[in-house]
Amino acid sequence: MRDALVAQLPGLRRYARTLCGDATRADDLVQDCIARALERDHLWQGGNLRAWLFTILHNLHLNAVRAGRARPAHEALVEAALSIAPADQHERLAAREVLARLGDLPDDQRAALMLVAVEGLSYEEVAAVQGVPVGTVMSRLSRARARLRSDSGEPPGLRRVK
Amino acid sequence: MSEPVLPPGDRAIDAELQALFGPIGDEPVPARLIAAVDRPSRRRLMWRTAAGLAVFLVGGGLGWLAHGQYQASRPDDGMHLATLARGAALAHRVFAVEVRHPVEVPASDEGHLVSWLSRRLGVPVRPPPLGDLGYHLVGGRLLPGQHGPAAQFMYETATGDRLTLYATAATGTTETAFRFLQDGETAVFYWLDRDVAYALIGATDRARLLPVAQKVYERLER
């Protein structure tokens, strides 16, 4: 289990970063997630480790959101994107419409999209993480993608930012 | 279930998101996270036993699980911890009801209390702060234990509910998981942590005492 867990760290860090923005807070969240996972590994039934870990991380973040300790989604996304972008892209990225629209999505829709598009989770895995039926995940995804496509019918990422 | 083929617009959105955030996953993983995975399993043992105990108490049919957890815990190294726990419970019942002289040294003189008891026990002991749980230190006293001097720290809530933390030097260096004893209306969690045996006692039940015991354990560790 140890190596399998270590193998999930890059993805968990990335997802946490998009939730928290700065690396320190994101890694704190991942560390909490690991601690929780190790405390409860007797509850892990040997199923999908990745889905289980993302579920723990997701729930820890939801607790922070409910407690008012989480940062606004848009702020976190911009900071996460900027943290890995070359300096000359910073101005462009900060204004990036896709980040703004992503930040405006309802949390459930954004989480579903990030888990599928960035983390490569299957619909079933996302359903497990979010604790909803697969059909709900699919409708969250289609709404999220529709919002990001916006009125123009063109994905915002393909448009030039003025 | 196979994932549906996405229209090109949606594929472009996903690719855009991957381009924006994907590289975060290429960063080296900080050492502290690897260390968190490899951390010694002390806390795990604690939690497992607590969980196993809950299973044992809830359903006899699953009692074998708790039994298995107990097998995993270490021997007491000469100390009979259950006897110690009963002694600690008795000391709690004697002093927790005391109105005028619940403690020998009050919390206002905590520095002296800590140094005095540590010196008498021969090991450093101190009362962890539990104010965030609503328990404030009243003070402490020296008691005769099974194997020598013991310390009793008393806490109380604003409504006068009292908890005591009992500590005595342990014979040998080992650790155990949390163990639990319900002695009438008195609930006791007790454990061995390196060179000190601890018991946390309250006139309550297991479910209410456990979160406090976990905090005490965590804070003593620092």
Chai-1 contact restraints between the chains, C-beta under 6 A:
chainA,res_idxA,chainB,res_idxB,connection_type,confidence,min_distance_angstrom,max_distance_angstrom,comment,restraint_id
A,L5,B,V37,contact,1.0,0.0,6.0,A-B,restraint_1
A,V6,B,V37,contact,1.0,0.0,6.0,A-B,restraint_2
A,L9,B,V29,contact,1.0,0.0,6.0,A-B,restraint_3
A,L9,B,L33,contact,1.0,0.0,6.0,A-B,restraint_4
A,P10,B,G25,contact,1.0,0.0,6.0,A-B,restraint_5
A,G11,B,G25,contact,1.0,0.0,6.0,A-B,restraint_6
A,R14,B,I24,contact,1.0,0.0,6.0,A-B,restraint_7
A,R14,B,G25,contact,1.0,0.0,6.0,A-B,restraint_8
A,R17,B,I24,contact,1.0,0.0,6.0,A-B,restraint_9
A,T18,B,F21,contact,1.0,0.0,6.0,A-B,restraint_10
A,D27,B,P30,contact,1.0,0.0,6.0,A-B,restraint_11
A,V30,B,L33,contact,1.0,0.0,6.0,A-B,restraint_12
A,Q31,B,A36,contact,1.0,0.0,6.0,A-B,restraint_13
A,I34,B,A36,contact,1.0,0.0,6.0,A-B,restraint_14
A,I34,B,V37,contact,1.0,0.0,6.0,A-B,restraint_15
A,L38,B,R44,contact,1.0,0.0,6.0,A-B,restraint_16
A,E39,B,W47,contact,1.0,0.0,6.0,A-B,restraint_17
A,H42,B,R48,contact,1.0,0.0,6.0,A-B,restraint_18
A,A81,B,L20,contact,1.0,0.0,6.0,A-B,restraint_19
A,I84,B,P23,contact,1.0,0.0,6.0,A-B,restraint_20
A,I84,B,I24,contact,1.0,0.0,6.0,A-B,restraint_21
A,V98,B,E16,contact,1.0,0.0,6.0,A-B,restraint_22
A,A117,B,D14,contact,1.0,0.0,6.0,A-B,restraint_23
A,A117,B,L17,contact,1.0,0.0,6.0,A-B,restraint_24
A,V118,B,L17,contact,1.0,0.0,6.0,A-B,restraint_25
A,V118,B,Q18,contact,1.0,0.0,6.0,A-B,restraint_26
A,V118,B,F21,contact,1.0,0.0,6.0,A-B,restraint_27
A,R145,B,D10,contact,1.0,0.0,6.0,A-B,restraint_28
A,R145,B,I13,contact,1.0,0.0,6.0,A-B,restraint_29
A,L148,B,I13,contact,1.0,0.0,6.0,A-B,restraint_30
A,R149,B,G9,contact,1.0,0.0,6.0,A-B,restraint_31
A,P155,B,G9,contact,1.0,0.0,6.0,A-B,restraint_32
A,P155,B,A12,contact,1.0,0.0,6.0,A-B,restraint_33
A,P155,B,I13,contact,1.0,0.0,6.0,A-B,restraint_34
A,G157,B,E16,contact,1.0,0.0,6.0,A-B,restraint_35
